[in-house]
Amino acid sequence: MEDFDFIQGVKAKGKIAIVRDRVITSSRRRQKLGVVKTTLINQLIILGYYLKVPPEKLARFSKK
């Protein structure tokens, strides 16, 4: 959630610009779990973050 927290802080400072540069990420989790399940897990983790669920518990979701 470090990246999510970082972006939330940046948003508070001003407008975020979207650039057209490409980035390379790993598709390993999406290939293993599928797009729907991966997206659902990510959304549950974000919800838990906002609900102040301890990071240790949120980490368990991302290990699945």
MODELLER restraints for C-alpha pairs under 7 A, 6 or more apart:
rsr = mdl.restraints
at = mdl.atoms
rsr.add(forms.Gaussian(group=physical.xy_distance, feature=features.Distance(at['CA:30:A'], at['CA:38:A']), mean=5.94, stdev=0.5))
rsr.add(forms.Gaussian(group=physical.xy_distance, feature=features.Distance(at['CA:41:A'], at['CA:61:A']), mean=6.68, stdev=0.5))
rsr.add(forms.Gaussian(group=physical.xy_distance, feature=features.Distance(at['CA:45:A'], at['CA:58:A']), mean=5.84, stdev=0.5))
rsr.add(forms.Gaussian(group=physical.xy_distance, feature=features.Distance(at['CA:48:A'], at['CA:58:A']), mean=6.86, stdev=0.5))
